[in-house]
Amino acid sequence: ELIVSNPAGGAAIEQMASVPAAAVLDGLGAGNVYVLDASGCEVPSQITHDGLLIFPVNMTPGSDAVYTVHASDSAHVYNTVSCGRPYPERADDVAWENERVGFRIYGPATQRKGERAYGYDIFFKHLNEEPVLPVLYKDETDPAVWARVDSLRAIDPKLAQEYIDSFSYHIDHGLGMDCYAVGPTLGNGVAAFVENDSILFAWCYDTVEVLDNGPLRFTARLDFAPRTVGADTAVVEHRVISLDKGSYLNRQQTWFDGLGSSRLICAGMPLREGGETTAGPDFVAVTDLTQGPDNGKALLGVVMPGSDDAAFLQNHFTVVKEMAPADTLTHYWGFAWDREDFGTLNSWGAHLGEVSKALANPVEVTIKN
């Protein structure tokens, strides 16, 4: 039996409860388990790469709930909601999603082309538990489709463009789209060192390993090539990024090898023409008008527990923090589409405030035999 408690100072948002899987499996003497809520309904669960049994909860602050874990002869199958993969066929993108939002980071092939694409990109998505990124990428990465485009261009460039528009993931065909411009910015929430009020942008990742691929959590480890940071000539960055079902924000842990001294680090988003800002304890948020004539706004945000302050740096709105060489930085970043759950920057900022409360007062799980 598991007693899940949401502290009085916690948040009224969906969260992922977790408990060491070994503690549960050892007690049951089973290799497969499933979870029931107090009414006897099964809730989806997952055992993660780092040995946690996770399952979603949505509780009012100051309340408790009882869940039970049961042995099973076979693994129970749930809808895969949080998932992703590398796309070597599209310049080594790594793209991932849950039912609410989608993301990507650019890889070695993009860097070899010399493109300054430092930040995280976002995919708007209509609420849908079915993965849509494989569909959005399908025609975009199909050589036969682009061969047809080339044939049409030789005949009628206008007809070729109409054909491109029929499948382009830059246009919403009912599933979602990519209409956010990253370019030489932090995009949606990359963490980067700050020196003399300038952002030291990181390049594209070097290698990637997918650690969890659903149904409830996607996790990937990204390692970067050595680079010079100040007097340190071989600084290697590592990131572990995870996205849970129900969340608008990724959790990212960042650490560095070869860092010789403490440094200021920031995370944030570019502030473009027409954009608005808001901030609160440990978080910053901006709006972005995106590309295209009528795609709505992106509401972007970063939460960094224990951050020092908000700061405007090189046309970015960021949170900043001092980081020692042996530290691991944990921050959260993501977005919402103003045509889905959050229509205004104020409502988005209120949600980020709830996330900050949840991080300070997380749900707790007690095993009761």
Salt bridges, closest charged atoms under 4 A:
GLU14 OE2 - LYS245 NZ 3.57
GLU42 OE2 - HIS76 ND1 2.73
ASP50 OD1 - HIS49 ND1 3.96
GLU89 OE2 - ARG85 NH2 2.74
ASP92 OD2 - ARG112 NH2 3.90
ASP93 OD1 - ARG90 NH2 2.91
ASP93 OD2 - ARG104 NH1 2.65
GLU97 OE1 - LYS125 NZ 2.60
GLU99 OE2 - ARG100 NE 3.88
GLU115 OE2 - LYS113 NZ 3.27
ASP121 OD2 - ARG104 NE 2.93
ASP150 OD1 - ARG153 NH1 3.57
ASP172 OD2 - HIS126 NE2 2.77
ASP178 OD2 - ARG104 NH2 2.84
ASP178 OD2 - HIS170 ND1 3.70
GLU195 OE2 - ARG263 NH2 2.95
ASP212 OD2 - HIS49 ND1 2.80
ASP223 OD1 - ARG221 NE 3.02
ASP223 OD1 - HIS238 ND1 2.49
GLU237 OE2 - ARG239 NE 2.68
ASP244 OD1 - ARG217 NE 2.60
ASP257 OD2 - HIS238 NE2 2.68
ASP288 OD2 - ARG272 NH1 2.73
ASP294 OD1 - ARG339 NH2 2.67
GLU340 OE2 - HIS126 ND1 2.89
ASP341 OD2 - ARG100 NH1 2.74
GLU354 OE2 - LYS357 NZ 3.08
